Amino acid sequence: MSDYITTAPATLTSRQKKYLKGLGHDLTANILIGKEGITDRLVSATDLELSRHELVKVKIGTNSGLEKHATAEKLPAATGSALVQLLGKTMLLYRPNPDLPKEKRLTLPRG
């Protein structure tokens, strides 16, 4: 167990990102950014999902009119999460939640 950590470092290492990408591959997008863009309601919903699951997939809708790279900077900053991956118009966000039961928390590999 010494090879794993349960709190997020300031930045994710490439090994940790690779691990999280593997976990996120089969996730469905819980959050969809629509034509309203990044609203307080969207940030709150994303924040709630991150609290529940730690790893969340977010889809930027084609009618949102948002630029994907700018959105991939703004949403993680607004939710205090780390951007794991931006693939097409889909983002994978990670934020640890130490309040989750131990068996539900994600355990990241060290460095």
C-alpha positions, 0 to 999 in steps of 0.5 A, a space after each residue: 500500500 505504500 506505493 499509493 497515495 489518497 490525497 491529490 498532489 499539487 499536480 498529477 504526474 504522468 503515471 497518475 494521469 495514465 492511471 486515471 485515464 484508464 479508470 475514466 475510459 468507460 465512464 459516461 459523461 455526467 455533465 454536459 455543457 450546453 448553449 448556456 456555457 459555464 454557469 454557476 449551476 454547471 459549476 455547482 453540478 460539477 462540484 457535486 459530481 466530483 464530491 460523489 465520484 472524484 473522477 468525472 467526465 464532462 462533455 462540451 456540447 457542439 452548440 455551446 459555442 465554447 472553445 475547448 482549451 479555454 473551457 478545459 482551463 476554466 472549469 477545473 479552476 472553478 471546481 478546484 479539480 485537476 484536468 486529467 485529459 482533454 480528448 476532442 470535446 470531452 474532459 476528464 476531471 479529478 478531485 480527491 474527496 477525503 470525506 468519502 468512505 475509504 473503499 470508495 476513494 480512488 487511490 493514485 499510484 505514487 509519482 
